[in-house]
Amino acid sequence: MPAKFIKVDRDTLMMFPPDLRDWLPENSMVHFVIDAVEMLDLEKLHRNERGSGSPQYPPSMMLALLIYCYATGRFSTRQIEQATYYDVAVRYICGGDKHPDHDTICNFRLRNREAFKEAFVKVLMLAQELGHLNKVGGVSVDGTKIKANASKNTAVSYKRAGKMIQQLELEIEKLTRKAEEIDNTPLEDGLTIPDEIIRREDRKASLEAARKVIEERYKEVQEQKLSEYESKKDIREEQRKKGKKPRGKDPKPPGSNPPDKAQFNFTDSESRIMKAGNSKHFEQAYNAQAAVDTEGSMLILGEYVTDHANDKLELNPTVKSLDFEIRELNNVLADTGYFSEKAVLELEADGQGPTVYCAVEKQHHHRTIEDLLEKEDSPGPAADASVKEKMAHRLKTKEGKNKYKKRKETVEPVFGIIKSEMGFRQFNLRGLYKVNLEWNLVTLAYNFKRLHKLTGGSLVPVVVGLS
């Protein structure tokens, strides 16, 4: 008996245009995104108030388009443009027959950074109104390396740039002497001595500019390193005065010149070569920071991007990226990369600020039998103990252990969702300002995606306090 197949008719014309909603599930995230964007009533969305020229795409439509596409893994404006033709949900956002081109989408993205920040705060206000985000609570902070839109092969180190400049100076001198001597030995076809001199002079100027940028960057961190050196030296001197022998070697002051390995990238000069993944390889990247709610919602409450290769200076800036109308902080969780005595003291502000739970030594995943046994907390360290000693004790208490384990349960899964499920592993834009804009959009899209799941895809008709 021959097999039976469903008939696929591509030739019969439709009598009436279909309602695109009939082709979308009721719980599709696209409905949630459209409704939520309309509720936010953003004042900072850019629009041409004069109304001159061709009709404008509604800013709310463009914002919903960006948020939905980012949440579903489309970050390139060309991909988004194509989706307006082939993706039913995206066509629905654009009204079925509207197709903004990639230049229009790109310009809208670049001109609306303030609106994206406003939307980031207001979607969190929406989460509070819906009962999914507590006003008081803690956050878990962490950073992840995101590839820059540049290859590490276009980078040059401070030392290598110096050697190349010396080599180019010798070649320029040799070519100049060759021209003065009227050497008749011909060059390869199409090459002339003046052009070769100009080419080398331009390359030399680019390398000198790169070294100057590296030197200026080093001056910024040199002050911080000098401050850390002085602090460590003072602590050791204080220990010696008390008759104690300081552990380890005495700290060394920072050098006057940048490290030989300090890098400059000619494609994206503000990106850096950073350790990535399991720290066994390097990438041209940025360091994207996030502060995630630890009270159950797993929403991102604060975010920004830095060009610092590690998190040593990021504890306070990450906390300050939160809007304190959204979250009254009572504790902050961070891993060892964030620990700094100065940062902890500034953040806790003599008991006026949130309590910090920051690991000061590597946390082992394996727990021994002794770790499993219930036991009383040990007495606290002496009053004159260092911040590091006090923090180590805090994390060994029952309360400290219970608090700190939330770090792995909150912020790390968020980065996993952004990178694996949403597929965001590389910035499309270049420069620190623009990658901050793009990370803001990514985290905004993540929050929409997360809130859609928390609400089951339904929004109340009226939400107070968002306009």
C-alpha positions as CSV (number, residue, x, y, z in Angstrom):
1,M,0.0,0.0,0.0
2,P,1.6,3.3,-1.0
3,A,2.5,5.9,1.7
4,K,0.1,8.8,2.3
5,F,1.5,12.4,2.5
6,I,-0.1,15.6,3.6
7,K,-0.7,17.8,0.6
8,V,1.4,21.0,0.5
9,D,-0.3,23.6,-1.7
10,R,2.0,26.5,-2.6
11,D,0.0,27.7,-5.6
12,T,-3.5,28.5,-4.3
13,L,-3.8,32.2,-3.5
14,M,-5.1,33.4,-0.1
15,M,-8.4,35.2,-0.4
16,F,-7.8,37.5,2.6
17,P,-4.6,38.5,4.3
18,P,-4.1,36.3,7.4
19,D,-3.9,37.6,10.9
20,L,-0.3,36.9,11.9
21,R,-1.4,36.3,15.4
22,D,-3.0,33.1,14.2
23,W,0.4,31.8,13.2
24,L,1.9,32.5,16.7
25,P,1.4,30.6,19.9
26,E,-0.5,32.4,22.6
27,N,2.5,32.2,25.0
28,S,5.0,33.4,22.4
29,M,7.5,35.9,23.9
30,V,6.8,38.3,21.0
31,H,3.4,39.2,22.6
32,F,5.1,39.8,26.0
33,V,7.8,42.0,24.4
34,I,5.3,44.2,22.5
35,D,2.9,44.6,25.5
36,A,5.8,45.3,27.9
37,V,7.4,47.9,25.6
38,E,4.1,49.7,25.2
39,M,3.7,49.8,29.1
40,L,7.2,51.3,29.7
41,D,6.2,54.5,27.9
42,L,9.9,55.6,27.4
43,E,10.5,59.4,27.2
44,K,14.1,59.2,25.9
45,L,13.4,57.2,22.7
46,H,14.8,59.3,19.8
47,R,12.3,60.6,17.3
48,N,12.3,63.4,14.7
49,E,10.0,65.9,16.4
50,R,9.9,68.1,13.3
51,G,8.4,65.2,11.3
52,S,10.3,66.3,8.1
53,G,11.1,63.9,5.4
54,S,9.8,60.4,5.0
55,P,7.5,58.9,7.7
56,Q,9.4,57.5,10.7
57,Y,9.2,54.0,12.1
58,P,7.6,54.2,15.5
59,P,10.3,54.1,18.2
60,S,8.4,51.6,20.3
61,M,8.3,49.2,17.2
62,M,12.0,49.6,16.7
63,L,12.8,48.9,20.4
64,A,10.5,45.9,20.4
65,L,12.3,44.7,17.2
66,L,15.7,45.0,18.8
67,I,14.8,43.4,22.1
68,Y,13.0,40.4,20.5
69,C,15.8,39.8,18.0
70,Y,18.5,40.0,20.7
71,A,16.6,37.7,23.0
72,T,16.3,35.2,20.2
73,G,20.0,35.3,19.2
74,R,20.1,37.8,16.3
75,F,22.6,40.6,17.0
76,S,23.6,41.7,13.5
77,T,21.5,44.5,12.0
78,R,21.6,42.6,8.7
79,Q,20.3,39.5,10.3
80,I,17.5,41.6,11.9
81,E,16.6,43.1,8.6
82,Q,16.4,39.6,7.0
83,A,14.2,38.4,9.9
84,T,11.6,41.1,9.1
85,Y,11.0,39.1,5.8
86,Y,11.3,35.5,7.0
87,D,10.4,35.3,10.7
88,V,6.6,35.4,11.5
89,A,7.1,36.8,15.0
90,V,9.4,39.6,13.7
91,R,7.0,40.4,10.8
92,Y,4.2,40.7,13.5
93,I,6.3,43.2,15.4
94,C,6.8,45.3,12.2
95,G,3.1,45.1,11.2
96,G,3.5,42.5,8.5
97,D,4.8,44.6,5.6
98,K,7.3,47.0,7.2
99,H,11.0,46.2,6.7
100,P,13.4,48.7,8.2
101,D,16.8,48.2,6.5
102,H,20.0,47.5,8.5
103,D,21.2,51.1,8.3
104,T,18.0,52.3,9.9
105,I,18.2,49.7,12.6
106,C,21.9,50.5,13.2
107,N,21.3,54.2,13.5
108,F,18.4,53.6,15.9
109,R,20.6,51.4,18.1
110,L,23.4,54.0,18.2
111,R,21.2,57.0,18.9
112,N,19.2,55.5,21.8
113,R,21.7,54.5,24.5
114,E,19.9,56.7,27.1
115,A,16.5,55.1,26.1
116,F,18.0,51.6,26.5
117,K,19.2,52.6,30.0
118,E,15.8,54.0,30.8
119,A,14.2,50.8,29.5
120,F,16.6,48.7,31.6
121,V,15.4,50.4,34.8
122,K,11.7,50.4,33.9
123,V,11.6,46.7,33.1
124,L,12.9,46.1,36.6
125,M,10.2,48.4,38.0
126,L,7.8,46.3,36.0
127,A,9.2,43.2,37.6
128,Q,8.7,44.8,41.1
129,E,5.1,45.8,40.3
130,L,4.4,42.2,39.2
131,G,5.9,40.8,42.4
132,H,8.9,39.1,40.9
133,L,11.6,41.4,42.3
134,N,12.1,42.4,46.0
135,K,12.9,45.9,46.9
136,V,15.5,44.8,49.5
137,G,18.0,42.1,49.0
138,G,21.5,41.1,47.7
139,V,23.3,40.8,44.4
140,S,25.9,38.5,43.0
141,V,28.6,40.2,40.9
142,D,30.8,38.7,38.3
143,G,32.5,39.4,34.9
144,T,32.8,37.4,31.7
145,K,35.1,37.9,28.8
146,I,33.3,38.7,25.5
147,K,35.3,38.7,22.3
148,A,35.9,42.1,20.6
149,N,35.2,42.7,17.0
150,A,38.9,42.5,16.3
151,S,41.6,39.9,15.9
152,K,44.4,39.5,18.4
153,N,46.7,39.2,15.3
154,T,46.2,42.9,14.7
155,A,47.6,43.8,18.1
156,V,51.2,44.8,18.9
157,S,53.1,44.7,22.2
158,Y,54.9,47.7,23.7
159,K,58.3,46.0,23.3
160,R,57.6,44.7,19.8
161,A,56.4,48.1,18.7
162,G,59.7,49.6,19.9
163,K,61.8,47.1,17.9
164,M,59.7,47.6,14.8
165,I,60.2,51.4,15.0
166,Q,64.0,50.9,15.2
167,Q,63.8,48.5,12.2
168,L,61.7,51.0,10.2
169,E,64.1,53.9,11.0
170,L,67.0,51.8,9.6
171,E,65.1,51.0,6.5
172,I,64.1,54.6,5.9
173,E,67.7,55.7,6.4
174,K,68.8,53.0,3.9
175,L,66.2,54.0,1.3
176,T,67.0,57.7,1.7
177,R,70.7,57.0,1.1
178,K,69.9,54.8,-1.9
179,A,67.9,57.7,-3.4
180,E,70.7,60.2,-2.7
181,E,73.3,58.0,-4.3
182,I,71.1,57.6,-7.4
183,D,71.5,53.9,-7.2
184,N,70.4,52.4,-10.5
185,T,69.5,49.0,-9.0
186,P,65.8,48.8,-9.9
187,L,63.1,47.8,-7.3
188,E,60.4,45.3,-8.1
189,D,57.8,46.3,-10.7
190,G,55.4,49.0,-9.5
191,L,57.6,50.0,-6.5
192,T,59.4,53.4,-6.1
193,I,61.8,54.6,-3.4
194,P,59.6,57.7,-2.4
195,D,56.5,55.5,-2.0
196,E,58.4,52.9,0.1
197,I,59.8,55.7,2.3
198,I,56.3,57.1,2.8
199,R,54.9,53.7,3.6
200,R,57.5,53.1,6.3
201,E,57.1,56.6,7.7
202,D,53.3,56.0,8.0
203,R,53.9,52.7,9.7
204,K,56.4,54.2,12.1
205,A,54.0,57.0,13.0
206,S,51.2,54.4,13.7
207,L,53.5,52.4,16.0
208,E,54.7,55.5,17.8
209,A,51.1,56.5,18.4
210,A,50.4,52.9,19.7
211,R,53.3,53.1,22.1
212,K,52.0,56.6,23.3
213,V,48.6,55.2,24.0
214,I,50.0,52.3,25.9
215,E,52.1,54.7,28.0
216,E,49.1,56.9,28.8
217,R,47.0,53.8,29.8
218,Y,49.9,52.7,32.1
219,K,49.9,56.1,33.8
220,E,46.3,55.5,34.8
221,V,47.0,52.1,36.4
222,Q,50.4,53.1,37.8
223,E,48.8,55.4,40.4
224,Q,46.5,52.5,41.5
225,K,49.5,50.1,41.7
226,L,51.6,52.7,43.6
227,S,48.7,53.2,46.1
228,E,48.5,49.4,46.6
229,Y,52.3,49.2,47.0
230,E,52.3,51.9,49.6
231,S,49.4,50.3,51.5
232,K,51.2,46.9,51.5
233,K,54.4,48.5,52.6
234,D,52.7,50.3,55.5
235,I,51.0,47.1,56.7
236,R,54.3,45.3,56.8
237,E,56.0,48.2,58.6
238,E,53.2,48.1,61.2
239,Q,53.7,44.4,61.7
240,R,57.4,44.9,62.2
241,K,56.8,47.6,64.8
242,K,54.6,45.1,66.7
243,G,57.4,42.5,66.6
244,K,55.8,40.3,64.0
245,K,57.6,39.0,61.0
246,P,55.7,39.8,57.7
247,R,55.1,36.8,55.5
248,G,56.5,36.5,52.0
249,K,58.7,38.9,50.1
250,D,58.5,42.7,50.4
251,P,56.4,44.3,47.7
252,K,58.2,46.0,44.8
253,P,57.1,49.5,43.5
254,P,55.6,49.6,40.0
255,G,58.0,50.3,37.2
256,S,58.1,53.7,35.4
257,N,57.6,52.1,32.0
258,P,54.7,50.0,30.7
259,P,55.2,46.2,30.8
260,D,56.8,44.8,27.6
261,K,53.7,42.7,27.0
262,A,51.2,45.6,27.2
263,Q,49.1,45.5,24.0
264,F,47.5,47.9,21.4
265,N,45.1,46.7,18.8
266,F,44.9,48.6,15.5
267,T,41.3,47.3,14.7
268,D,39.7,48.1,18.1
269,S,42.2,50.2,20.1
270,E,40.1,50.1,23.3
271,S,39.9,46.3,23.5
272,R,42.5,44.2,25.3
273,I,44.1,40.8,25.0
274,M,42.6,38.9,28.0
275,K,42.7,35.4,29.5
276,A,39.5,33.6,28.6
277,G,37.6,30.4,29.2
278,N,39.7,28.2,31.5
279,S,42.5,30.8,31.5
280,K,44.6,28.6,29.2
281,H,44.1,30.8,26.1
282,F,43.9,34.5,25.2
283,E,41.4,36.5,23.2
284,Q,41.0,40.1,22.1
285,A,38.1,40.9,24.3
286,Y,36.3,43.2,26.8
287,N,35.3,42.4,30.4
288,A,31.5,42.5,30.7
289,Q,30.2,42.9,34.3
290,A,26.8,42.0,35.7
291,A,25.1,42.3,39.1
292,V,22.4,39.6,39.5
293,D,19.5,39.4,42.0
294,T,20.1,36.7,44.6
295,E,16.5,36.7,45.9
296,G,15.0,34.3,43.3
297,S,14.4,36.3,40.2
298,M,17.9,36.0,38.6
299,L,17.3,39.3,36.9
300,I,20.3,41.5,36.0
301,L,20.1,44.6,38.2
302,G,23.3,46.3,37.1
303,E,25.7,46.0,34.2
304,Y,28.6,47.7,32.3
305,V,31.7,46.8,30.2
306,T,35.3,47.6,31.2
307,D,38.6,47.2,29.4
308,H,40.3,46.0,32.5
309,A,41.6,42.4,32.0
310,N,40.7,41.3,35.6
311,D,38.1,42.2,38.2
312,K,40.4,43.7,40.9
313,L,39.0,47.2,40.5
314,E,35.4,46.3,39.6
315,L,33.6,45.6,42.9
316,N,32.5,49.2,43.6
317,P,31.8,50.2,40.0
318,T,29.6,47.1,39.6
319,V,27.6,47.9,42.7
320,K,27.3,51.5,41.6
321,S,25.9,50.4,38.3
322,L,22.6,49.5,40.2
323,D,19.8,51.9,40.4
324,F,19.2,52.1,44.2
325,E,15.5,52.9,43.6
326,I,15.2,49.4,42.3
327,R,17.3,47.5,45.0
328,E,18.2,48.5,48.5
329,L,21.3,46.4,49.0
330,N,22.0,44.4,52.1
331,N,24.7,42.1,50.8
332,V,27.1,41.6,47.9
333,L,28.6,38.3,46.8
334,A,31.8,38.1,44.7
335,D,34.6,35.7,43.9
336,T,38.3,36.0,44.7
337,G,39.1,38.2,41.7
338,Y,37.2,41.1,43.2
339,F,38.8,41.2,46.6
340,S,40.5,44.4,47.6
341,E,40.8,45.6,51.2
342,K,40.2,49.2,50.0
343,A,37.2,48.3,47.9
344,V,35.6,46.3,50.8
345,L,36.1,49.1,53.3
346,E,34.7,51.7,50.9
347,L,31.6,49.6,50.1
348,E,30.8,48.6,53.7
349,A,31.4,52.2,54.9
350,D,31.8,51.3,58.6
351,G,28.6,49.3,58.7
352,Q,26.5,51.8,56.7
353,G,26.8,49.9,53.4
354,P,25.9,46.3,52.4
355,T,27.8,43.4,53.9
356,V,30.4,42.0,51.4
357,Y,30.9,38.2,51.1
358,C,34.0,38.0,48.9
359,A,36.2,34.9,48.7
360,V,39.8,35.6,49.6
361,E,41.1,32.1,48.6
362,K,40.2,29.5,46.0
363,Q,37.0,27.7,46.8
364,H,37.2,23.9,46.4
365,H,34.2,22.2,44.8
366,H,34.9,18.9,46.7
367,R,33.7,18.8,50.3
368,T,35.3,16.5,52.8
369,I,33.4,14.5,55.5
370,E,34.5,17.1,58.0
371,D,32.9,19.8,55.8
372,L,29.6,17.9,55.9
373,L,29.4,17.7,59.7
374,E,27.5,20.4,61.5
375,K,29.6,22.5,63.8
376,E,29.5,25.8,65.6
377,D,31.1,28.9,64.1
378,S,34.7,29.5,65.4
379,P,35.4,32.7,67.4
380,G,35.9,35.8,65.2
381,P,39.4,37.2,64.6
382,A,40.9,39.9,66.8
383,A,39.7,43.5,66.4
384,D,43.0,44.5,64.9
385,A,43.0,41.7,62.3
386,S,43.3,42.6,58.6
387,V,40.2,42.9,56.3
388,K,41.4,39.8,54.6
389,E,41.5,37.8,57.8
390,K,38.0,39.0,58.8
391,M,36.6,38.2,55.4
392,A,38.1,34.7,55.5
393,H,36.3,34.1,58.8
394,R,33.1,35.6,57.6
395,L,32.9,33.1,54.7
396,K,33.6,30.2,57.0
397,T,30.6,30.9,59.2
398,K,27.2,29.2,58.6
399,E,25.6,32.4,57.4
400,G,28.6,33.2,55.2
401,K,28.5,29.7,53.5
402,N,24.7,30.0,52.9
403,K,25.1,33.4,51.4
404,Y,28.1,32.7,49.3
405,K,26.7,29.5,47.6
406,K,24.1,31.7,46.0
407,R,26.8,33.3,43.9
408,K,27.3,30.2,41.7
409,E,23.5,29.6,41.6
410,T,22.7,33.1,40.2
411,V,25.3,35.0,38.2
412,E,27.1,32.1,36.6
413,P,23.9,30.6,35.1
414,V,23.0,34.0,33.7
415,F,26.2,34.2,31.7
416,G,25.6,30.7,30.5
417,I,22.2,31.6,29.2
418,I,23.5,34.8,27.5
419,K,26.4,32.9,25.8
420,S,24.8,29.5,25.1
421,E,21.1,30.0,24.7
422,M,21.0,33.6,23.4
423,G,24.3,33.0,21.5
424,F,26.0,36.3,22.4
425,R,29.8,35.5,22.4
426,Q,31.2,38.5,20.5
427,F,30.5,42.2,20.2
428,N,29.5,43.5,16.8
429,L,30.4,47.1,17.6
430,R,33.8,48.6,18.4
431,G,35.1,50.9,21.1
432,L,34.3,51.0,24.8
433,Y,31.3,53.4,24.4
434,K,29.6,51.3,21.8
435,V,30.2,47.9,23.4
436,N,28.7,49.3,26.6
437,L,25.6,50.2,24.5
438,E,25.5,46.7,23.0
439,W,25.9,44.9,26.4
440,N,23.1,47.1,27.8
441,L,20.9,45.8,25.0
442,V,21.9,42.2,25.6
443,T,21.2,42.4,29.3
444,L,17.9,44.2,28.6
445,A,16.9,41.4,26.2
446,Y,17.9,38.9,28.9
447,N,15.7,40.6,31.5
448,F,12.7,40.5,29.1
449,K,13.3,36.9,28.4
450,R,13.6,36.1,32.1
451,L,10.6,38.1,33.1
452,H,8.6,36.4,30.4
453,K,9.4,33.1,32.0
454,L,8.7,34.4,35.6
455,T,5.2,35.7,34.5
456,G,4.3,32.7,32.3
457,G,4.0,35.2,29.5
458,S,1.1,37.2,30.9
459,L,1.0,40.8,31.9
460,V,-1.6,42.6,33.9
461,P,-3.5,45.3,31.8
462,V,-2.4,48.2,33.9
463,V,0.8,48.6,35.9
464,V,1.1,51.6,38.1
465,G,4.3,53.8,38.3
466,L,5.9,53.0,35.0
467,S,5.0,56.1,33.0
